[in-house]
Amino acid sequence: MNKVEKISRLCMKEISRALIEMISEDSPYASKDMLCGARGAVFREIFIFHYPDFIGKVQELVPGVTKDEELLCMLVSLGQSVEEIENLFCLPAEQVYMFRKSVCWKMRLEEVKLLGDKLREILEE
């Protein structure tokens, strides 16, 4: 692993850690609708600051991707579990799975479990 890869992985871990802190029940910033409204916009801006090419690459790979699907892709690329995404979106797990399945179908991925790998690959490019 070269220096750039190490820095990228550290950045990814730091963003993921900050995100987990934001949703932690112990955090004064925790909210059931953390990714709705202004907080969602702030998360999106922070993510884009660290990974400026990610959204464009996702839009190329996922024709007709929605803003919610972009957000899902950001979270999956950071290694967030379905349960964590469920809490962030305030959606039942079934809907999170449907979002994931929709993105996979648009990306022409045969297996949903490949989504995380593909998105992390995009993140690390």
mmCIF file of the C-alpha atoms, coordinates in Angstrom:
data_MODEL
# 
_entry.id   MODEL 
# 
loop_
_atom_site.group_PDB 
_atom_site.id 
_atom_site.type_symbol 
_atom_site.label_atom_id 
_atom_site.label_alt_id 
_atom_site.label_comp_id 
_atom_site.label_asym_id 
_atom_site.label_entity_id 
_atom_site.label_seq_id 
_atom_site.pdbx_PDB_ins_code 
_atom_site.Cartn_x 
_atom_site.Cartn_y 
_atom_site.Cartn_z 
_atom_site.occupancy 
_atom_site.B_iso_or_equiv 
_atom_site.pdbx_formal_charge 
_atom_site.auth_seq_id 
_atom_site.auth_comp_id 
_atom_site.auth_asym_id 
_atom_site.auth_atom_id 
_atom_site.pdbx_PDB_model_num 
ATOM 1   C CA . MET A 1 1   ? 0.000   0.000  0.000   1.00 0.00 ? 1   MET A CA 1 
ATOM 2   C CA . ASN A 1 2   ? 1.501   3.325  -1.052  1.00 0.00 ? 2   ASN A CA 1 
ATOM 3   C CA . LYS A 1 3   ? 1.359   6.624  0.846   1.00 0.00 ? 3   LYS A CA 1 
ATOM 4   C CA . VAL A 1 4   ? -1.648  7.969  -1.086  1.00 0.00 ? 4   VAL A CA 1 
ATOM 5   C CA . GLU A 1 5   ? -3.624  4.787  -0.393  1.00 0.00 ? 5   GLU A CA 1 
ATOM 6   C CA . LYS A 1 6   ? -2.779  5.004  3.313   1.00 0.00 ? 6   LYS A CA 1 
ATOM 7   C CA . ILE A 1 7   ? -3.899  8.642  3.458   1.00 0.00 ? 7   ILE A CA 1 
ATOM 8   C CA . SER A 1 8   ? -7.097  7.785  1.569   1.00 0.00 ? 8   SER A CA 1 
ATOM 9   C CA . ARG A 1 9   ? -7.883  4.960  3.984   1.00 0.00 ? 9   ARG A CA 1 
ATOM 10  C CA . LEU A 1 10  ? -7.192  7.216  6.975   1.00 0.00 ? 10  LEU A CA 1 
ATOM 11  C CA . CYS A 1 11  ? -9.490  9.857  5.504   1.00 0.00 ? 11  CYS A CA 1 
ATOM 12  C CA . MET A 1 12  ? -12.192 7.253  4.952   1.00 0.00 ? 12  MET A CA 1 
ATOM 13  C CA . LYS A 1 13  ? -11.832 5.988  8.525   1.00 0.00 ? 13  LYS A CA 1 
ATOM 14  C CA . GLU A 1 14  ? -11.991 9.545  9.877   1.00 0.00 ? 14  GLU A CA 1 
ATOM 15  C CA . ILE A 1 15  ? -15.154 10.385 7.937   1.00 0.00 ? 15  ILE A CA 1 
ATOM 16  C CA . SER A 1 16  ? -16.706 7.101  9.026   1.00 0.00 ? 16  SER A CA 1 
ATOM 17  C CA . ARG A 1 17  ? -15.726 7.774  12.657  1.00 0.00 ? 17  ARG A CA 1 
ATOM 18  C CA . ALA A 1 18  ? -17.217 11.279 12.482  1.00 0.00 ? 18  ALA A CA 1 
ATOM 19  C CA . LEU A 1 19  ? -20.414 9.898  10.985  1.00 0.00 ? 19  LEU A CA 1 
ATOM 20  C CA . ILE A 1 20  ? -20.700 7.287  13.724  1.00 0.00 ? 20  ILE A CA 1 
ATOM 21  C CA . GLU A 1 21  ? -20.147 10.031 16.305  1.00 0.00 ? 21  GLU A CA 1 
ATOM 22  C CA . MET A 1 22  ? -22.945 12.057 14.719  1.00 0.00 ? 22  MET A CA 1 
ATOM 23  C CA . ILE A 1 23  ? -25.440 9.210  15.129  1.00 0.00 ? 23  ILE A CA 1 
ATOM 24  C CA . SER A 1 24  ? -24.264 7.924  18.499  1.00 0.00 ? 24  SER A CA 1 
ATOM 25  C CA . GLU A 1 25  ? -26.955 8.102  21.172  1.00 0.00 ? 25  GLU A CA 1 
ATOM 26  C CA . ASP A 1 26  ? -24.379 9.707  23.467  1.00 0.00 ? 26  ASP A CA 1 
ATOM 27  C CA . SER A 1 27  ? -23.632 12.490 21.014  1.00 0.00 ? 27  SER A CA 1 
ATOM 28  C CA . PRO A 1 28  ? -25.258 15.892 21.549  1.00 0.00 ? 28  PRO A CA 1 
ATOM 29  C CA . TYR A 1 29  ? -25.582 16.028 17.750  1.00 0.00 ? 29  TYR A CA 1 
ATOM 30  C CA . ALA A 1 30  ? -27.545 12.776 17.461  1.00 0.00 ? 30  ALA A CA 1 
ATOM 31  C CA . SER A 1 31  ? -30.887 12.960 15.736  1.00 0.00 ? 31  SER A CA 1 
ATOM 32  C CA . LYS A 1 32  ? -33.343 10.438 14.365  1.00 0.00 ? 32  LYS A CA 1 
ATOM 33  C CA . ASP A 1 33  ? -33.456 12.431 11.143  1.00 0.00 ? 33  ASP A CA 1 
ATOM 34  C CA . MET A 1 34  ? -29.713 13.066 10.955  1.00 0.00 ? 34  MET A CA 1 
ATOM 35  C CA . LEU A 1 35  ? -29.620 12.831 7.180   1.00 0.00 ? 35  LEU A CA 1 
ATOM 36  C CA . CYS A 1 36  ? -32.760 14.854 6.551   1.00 0.00 ? 36  CYS A CA 1 
ATOM 37  C CA . GLY A 1 37  ? -32.758 18.543 5.774   1.00 0.00 ? 37  GLY A CA 1 
ATOM 38  C CA . ALA A 1 38  ? -29.768 20.661 6.771   1.00 0.00 ? 38  ALA A CA 1 
ATOM 39  C CA . ARG A 1 39  ? -27.829 17.862 8.466   1.00 0.00 ? 39  ARG A CA 1 
ATOM 40  C CA . GLY A 1 40  ? -28.052 15.709 5.361   1.00 0.00 ? 40  GLY A CA 1 
ATOM 41  C CA . ALA A 1 41  ? -26.821 18.625 3.272   1.00 0.00 ? 41  ALA A CA 1 
ATOM 42  C CA . VAL A 1 42  ? -23.887 19.163 5.640   1.00 0.00 ? 42  VAL A CA 1 
ATOM 43  C CA . PHE A 1 43  ? -22.958 15.483 5.489   1.00 0.00 ? 43  PHE A CA 1 
ATOM 44  C CA . ARG A 1 44  ? -23.167 15.569 1.685   1.00 0.00 ? 44  ARG A CA 1 
ATOM 45  C CA . GLU A 1 45  ? -20.914 18.652 1.508   1.00 0.00 ? 45  GLU A CA 1 
ATOM 46  C CA . ILE A 1 46  ? -18.331 17.146 3.870   1.00 0.00 ? 46  ILE A CA 1 
ATOM 47  C CA . PHE A 1 47  ? -18.326 13.908 1.905   1.00 0.00 ? 47  PHE A CA 1 
ATOM 48  C CA . ILE A 1 48  ? -17.968 15.717 -1.438  1.00 0.00 ? 48  ILE A CA 1 
ATOM 49  C CA . PHE A 1 49  ? -15.139 17.833 -0.003  1.00 0.00 ? 49  PHE A CA 1 
ATOM 50  C CA . HIS A 1 50  ? -13.182 14.674 0.830   1.00 0.00 ? 50  HIS A CA 1 
ATOM 51  C CA . TYR A 1 51  ? -14.255 12.697 -2.248  1.00 0.00 ? 51  TYR A CA 1 
ATOM 52  C CA . PRO A 1 52  ? -15.005 15.256 -4.993  1.00 0.00 ? 52  PRO A CA 1 
ATOM 53  C CA . ASP A 1 53  ? -15.203 12.726 -7.852  1.00 0.00 ? 53  ASP A CA 1 
ATOM 54  C CA . PHE A 1 54  ? -17.397 10.164 -6.102  1.00 0.00 ? 54  PHE A CA 1 
ATOM 55  C CA . ILE A 1 55  ? -20.857 11.528 -6.999  1.00 0.00 ? 55  ILE A CA 1 
ATOM 56  C CA . GLY A 1 56  ? -19.933 12.067 -10.653 1.00 0.00 ? 56  GLY A CA 1 
ATOM 57  C CA . LYS A 1 57  ? -18.649 8.501  -10.921 1.00 0.00 ? 57  LYS A CA 1 
ATOM 58  C CA . VAL A 1 58  ? -21.764 7.137  -9.228  1.00 0.00 ? 58  VAL A CA 1 
ATOM 59  C CA . GLN A 1 59  ? -23.953 9.155  -11.606 1.00 0.00 ? 59  GLN A CA 1 
ATOM 60  C CA . GLU A 1 60  ? -22.073 7.627  -14.558 1.00 0.00 ? 60  GLU A CA 1 
ATOM 61  C CA . LEU A 1 61  ? -22.504 4.090  -13.213 1.00 0.00 ? 61  LEU A CA 1 
ATOM 62  C CA . VAL A 1 62  ? -26.067 4.487  -11.941 1.00 0.00 ? 62  VAL A CA 1 
ATOM 63  C CA . PRO A 1 63  ? -28.271 6.076  -14.610 1.00 0.00 ? 63  PRO A CA 1 
ATOM 64  C CA . GLY A 1 64  ? -31.114 8.042  -13.052 1.00 0.00 ? 64  GLY A CA 1 
ATOM 65  C CA . VAL A 1 65  ? -29.686 7.836  -9.534  1.00 0.00 ? 65  VAL A CA 1 
ATOM 66  C CA . THR A 1 66  ? -31.757 9.790  -7.006  1.00 0.00 ? 66  THR A CA 1 
ATOM 67  C CA . LYS A 1 67  ? -30.374 12.004 -4.228  1.00 0.00 ? 67  LYS A CA 1 
ATOM 68  C CA . ASP A 1 68  ? -31.407 9.384  -1.655  1.00 0.00 ? 68  ASP A CA 1 
ATOM 69  C CA . GLU A 1 69  ? -29.616 6.682  -3.652  1.00 0.00 ? 69  GLU A CA 1 
ATOM 70  C CA . GLU A 1 70  ? -26.515 8.895  -3.835  1.00 0.00 ? 70  GLU A CA 1 
ATOM 71  C CA . LEU A 1 71  ? -26.654 9.249  -0.067  1.00 0.00 ? 71  LEU A CA 1 
ATOM 72  C CA . LEU A 1 72  ? -27.049 5.496  0.295   1.00 0.00 ? 72  LEU A CA 1 
ATOM 73  C CA . CYS A 1 73  ? -24.011 5.004  -1.945  1.00 0.00 ? 73  CYS A CA 1 
ATOM 74  C CA . MET A 1 74  ? -21.983 7.398  0.212   1.00 0.00 ? 74  MET A CA 1 
ATOM 75  C CA . LEU A 1 75  ? -22.899 5.506  3.369   1.00 0.00 ? 75  LEU A CA 1 
ATOM 76  C CA . VAL A 1 76  ? -22.297 2.065  1.851   1.00 0.00 ? 76  VAL A CA 1 
ATOM 77  C CA . SER A 1 77  ? -18.919 3.196  0.515   1.00 0.00 ? 77  SER A CA 1 
ATOM 78  C CA . LEU A 1 78  ? -17.949 4.180  4.071   1.00 0.00 ? 78  LEU A CA 1 
ATOM 79  C CA . GLY A 1 79  ? -18.815 0.698  5.292   1.00 0.00 ? 79  GLY A CA 1 
ATOM 80  C CA . GLN A 1 80  ? -22.074 1.525  7.072   1.00 0.00 ? 80  GLN A CA 1 
ATOM 81  C CA . SER A 1 81  ? -24.263 -1.506 7.809   1.00 0.00 ? 81  SER A CA 1 
ATOM 82  C CA . VAL A 1 82  ? -27.931 -1.832 6.888   1.00 0.00 ? 82  VAL A CA 1 
ATOM 83  C CA . GLU A 1 83  ? -28.806 -1.261 10.553  1.00 0.00 ? 83  GLU A CA 1 
ATOM 84  C CA . GLU A 1 84  ? -26.768 1.948  10.694  1.00 0.00 ? 84  GLU A CA 1 
ATOM 85  C CA . ILE A 1 85  ? -28.283 3.171  7.424   1.00 0.00 ? 85  ILE A CA 1 
ATOM 86  C CA . GLU A 1 86  ? -31.730 2.228  8.707   1.00 0.00 ? 86  GLU A CA 1 
ATOM 87  C CA . ASN A 1 87  ? -31.175 4.484  11.742  1.00 0.00 ? 87  ASN A CA 1 
ATOM 88  C CA . LEU A 1 88  ? -29.785 7.346  9.653   1.00 0.00 ? 88  LEU A CA 1 
ATOM 89  C CA . PHE A 1 89  ? -32.633 7.308  7.134   1.00 0.00 ? 89  PHE A CA 1 
ATOM 90  C CA . CYS A 1 90  ? -35.301 6.448  9.743   1.00 0.00 ? 90  CYS A CA 1 
ATOM 91  C CA . LEU A 1 91  ? -36.525 3.745  7.382   1.00 0.00 ? 91  LEU A CA 1 
ATOM 92  C CA . PRO A 1 92  ? -37.334 0.100  8.000   1.00 0.00 ? 92  PRO A CA 1 
ATOM 93  C CA . ALA A 1 93  ? -34.577 -2.311 6.968   1.00 0.00 ? 93  ALA A CA 1 
ATOM 94  C CA . GLU A 1 94  ? -36.769 -3.587 4.118   1.00 0.00 ? 94  GLU A CA 1 
ATOM 95  C CA . GLN A 1 95  ? -36.715 -0.157 2.490   1.00 0.00 ? 95  GLN A CA 1 
ATOM 96  C CA . VAL A 1 96  ? -32.943 0.108  2.896   1.00 0.00 ? 96  VAL A CA 1 
ATOM 97  C CA . TYR A 1 97  ? -32.623 -3.278 1.185   1.00 0.00 ? 97  TYR A CA 1 
ATOM 98  C CA . MET A 1 98  ? -34.926 -2.040 -1.594  1.00 0.00 ? 98  MET A CA 1 
ATOM 99  C CA . PHE A 1 99  ? -32.741 1.070  -2.057  1.00 0.00 ? 99  PHE A CA 1 
ATOM 100 C CA . ARG A 1 100 ? -29.657 -1.151 -2.259  1.00 0.00 ? 100 ARG A CA 1 
ATOM 101 C CA . LYS A 1 101 ? -31.365 -3.510 -4.697  1.00 0.00 ? 101 LYS A CA 1 
ATOM 102 C CA . SER A 1 102 ? -32.468 -0.588 -6.874  1.00 0.00 ? 102 SER A CA 1 
ATOM 103 C CA . VAL A 1 103 ? -28.914 0.788  -7.041  1.00 0.00 ? 103 VAL A CA 1 
ATOM 104 C CA . CYS A 1 104 ? -27.553 -2.680 -7.850  1.00 0.00 ? 104 CYS A CA 1 
ATOM 105 C CA . TRP A 1 105 ? -30.098 -3.119 -10.625 1.00 0.00 ? 105 TRP A CA 1 
ATOM 106 C CA . LYS A 1 106 ? -29.192 0.269  -12.126 1.00 0.00 ? 106 LYS A CA 1 
ATOM 107 C CA . MET A 1 107 ? -25.480 -0.629 -11.888 1.00 0.00 ? 107 MET A CA 1 
ATOM 108 C CA . ARG A 1 108 ? -26.130 -4.048 -13.434 1.00 0.00 ? 108 ARG A CA 1 
ATOM 109 C CA . LEU A 1 109 ? -24.585 -5.789 -10.410 1.00 0.00 ? 109 LEU A CA 1 
ATOM 110 C CA . GLU A 1 110 ? -25.782 -9.366 -10.093 1.00 0.00 ? 110 GLU A CA 1 
ATOM 111 C CA . GLU A 1 111 ? -25.375 -9.558 -6.322  1.00 0.00 ? 111 GLU A CA 1 
ATOM 112 C CA . VAL A 1 112 ? -26.279 -6.924 -3.736  1.00 0.00 ? 112 VAL A CA 1 
ATOM 113 C CA . LYS A 1 113 ? -23.263 -7.921 -1.641  1.00 0.00 ? 113 LYS A CA 1 
ATOM 114 C CA . LEU A 1 114 ? -20.984 -6.646 -4.437  1.00 0.00 ? 114 LEU A CA 1 
ATOM 115 C CA . LEU A 1 115 ? -22.324 -3.099 -4.016  1.00 0.00 ? 115 LEU A CA 1 
ATOM 116 C CA . GLY A 1 116 ? -20.077 -2.218 -1.071  1.00 0.00 ? 116 GLY A CA 1 
ATOM 117 C CA . ASP A 1 117 ? -16.969 -3.474 -2.862  1.00 0.00 ? 117 ASP A CA 1 
ATOM 118 C CA . LYS A 1 118 ? -17.801 -1.550 -6.033  1.00 0.00 ? 118 LYS A CA 1 
ATOM 119 C CA . LEU A 1 119 ? -18.529 1.686  -4.156  1.00 0.00 ? 119 LEU A CA 1 
ATOM 120 C CA . ARG A 1 120 ? -15.362 1.424  -2.048  1.00 0.00 ? 120 ARG A CA 1 
ATOM 121 C CA . GLU A 1 121 ? -13.436 0.878  -5.290  1.00 0.00 ? 121 GLU A CA 1 
ATOM 122 C CA . ILE A 1 122 ? -14.914 4.125  -6.666  1.00 0.00 ? 122 ILE A CA 1 
ATOM 123 C CA . LEU A 1 123 ? -14.137 5.910  -3.401  1.00 0.00 ? 123 LEU A CA 1 
ATOM 124 C CA . GLU A 1 124 ? -10.493 4.842  -3.493  1.00 0.00 ? 124 GLU A CA 1 
ATOM 125 C CA . GLU A 1 125 ? -9.875  5.770  -7.158  1.00 0.00 ? 125 GLU A CA 1 
# 
